[in-house]
Amino acid sequence: MDCRPIIEKLRKEQDAQMEELRYLLEHLDEESSAYLRAAAAEEAVRHFGRKIYLRGLIEFTNYCKNDCLYCGIRRGNQNAVRYRLTLSQIMECCKMGYELGYRTFVLQGGEDAYFNDERMCEIIRSIKKEYPDCAVTLSLGERSEESYRAMHKAGADRYLLREETSVPEHYAMLHPKQMSLENRLHCLEILKETGYQTGCGFMVGSPGWQLEYLARELCYIKKLRPHMIGIGPFIPHKDTVFAKETGGSLDLTLNLVAMLRLMNPNAMIPATTAVGTIDPRGREKAILSGANVVMPNLSPVSVRKNYMLYDNKLCTGDEAAECRKCLDARIRSIGYEIVTDRGDYREF
Ligand code: SAM
């Protein structure tokens, strides 16, 4: 078997058998990878033009009750310097972002009980009141159905919750026993039902990964029909049990971005910070593999170094939201253009 017929099938049918996906992942070489990525970039351009959508990321708390084995802000990491942003600090981030042309704010944090529904709803309402033309995306992990509903009612538009892996034996390798894959996947279903534009995703090359698991993940995502899909390489963090593990590869990440684009043509797919961390031109390469979103950091500069999910995470320089000009130039250098737009999911 050759890779090309499977790539063509993905392009035409937006789907393939699990064995074909696995075959592709195993046999893609330099030439067929280039072909796959170009096909995916073409598909993205067909749907979105050469437009790249911006999201301003506000990492508003690094307190977390969970102990995910891979994560630098896991509860058990005594070396993490913990912080929470106040409502007025969050509003300051939005103000700066709005002036720079951001029309989506992503509130991301650890699972921090301080930010109960009342506090979250107040933050969401304040942002929507001040910036009614902006979308609010939440990324707060697993919460109750009631909580998801309350925050949606308060005005939140979107929710990002990576499943990390939908394969039970792999999930168990990455998380402590108290955490449940079943609940995580249930949350994704509830989020969709509640009316959020819902994002899922995973780390590429997380400890214990196998090609077969990745093929299964692609099938899970296809079936979920998410509005957004965020993937990035796993990168070890020095204060976690996975400190000495190998990180995910750039090539595999780019090939997966491309496969996800062909299988989910309408989805909003970011060129993530993690891909920019392992390669200085990683985000441009992800766009040239079918990504159509960038998510620069709008958090106050003073806290950025404390939201260290993995070693060497980008936290100053071009990826920072303030550096719109540098970002514009980078994106223009590959023939794309950043637009001032909420960048909602649309059916085509
Ligand atoms: N607490 C929320 C949740 O669980 O969805 C959002 C914050 S969580 C830190 C955001 C994402 O960071 C996770 O979904 C995970 O994929 C990513 N992440 C954490 N540790 C990482 C690592 N070592 N390498 C790459 N990505 C990592």
Residues whose N, C-alpha, C, O or C-beta is under 5 A from the ligand:
A	BS01	SAM	Y70 C71 G72 G109 G110 E111 S139 L140 G141 L160 L161 R162 M203 P233 F234 I235 P236 H237 A274 L309 Y310
